Structures are given as structure tokens and as C-alpha cells.
Amino acid sequence: MKLLESPYERISSGKKTIEIRLYDEKRQELNVGDIIEFSKLPDLEDKVKFEIVALLRYKSFKDLVNDFGMEYYGYPKDYSVEDFVNSIYTIYSKEEEQQYGVLGIKIRLLNGAQD
């Protein structure tokens, strides 16, 4: 999976432990225990591997974010949920969210930075 620089840095440092995606056809094939690799855009040369430890299905980004504090996404606890959800809508549309639902991919870093 590809990530922009800021989310890549949060995930590779172990600060971000839930990645948010649409529950589209590609994500419907994920299973707990699968190994996934994140690559940093734009050149995709920096990569980090994770094990999926849980798959969290929700109807909306806001529902998922409200159930798991901002620290799961690599932000301070008091970071605005509204601002975070609005930033997701710059990547995915509300129509896509309604069509597919959303998936929180809870992950564990395999490169040694976390247990």
C-alpha cells in the first residue's frame, strides 16, 4: 500500500497503529495475520512491513475514528477528529465511503521498532 510522506513517517515510527482505507474489493481480501508492506510516495523506495492484527469494519470514517482515539492514527489525543476526518475526505469521497464502508487495519510493525 502506498502512503504520503507524513502518514508513512507516523506508521514507520510505530506512532500510527491503525491505517484507514475504504473497504473496497482490494481490502476485502485482507485477513488477520497477513503481512502488508507500506511504500512511501512518490518514489516508493522506502518500505516497511507490518502484520495485520485486527480488521475493524465501520460504516463511516467518523465512526471508526470516534471508537479509537487519535493516538492510534499517530496524532496527539486532543487533535481534532473533525479535521482528521475532513482530511480523509480529500483522499476518498463521501460517496465512496457510503458505497464501500471503511476499514481500520490495526497493524504491528515487523521491522523491530515495535513488539
ABEGO torsion letter per residue (X at the ends): XBBBAAAAAAAAAGABABBBBBBBAAAAABBBGBBBBBBBOAAGABBBBBBBABBBBBABAAAAAAABBAAAAGBBAABBAAAAAAAAAAABBAAAAAAAEBBBBBBBBAAGABX
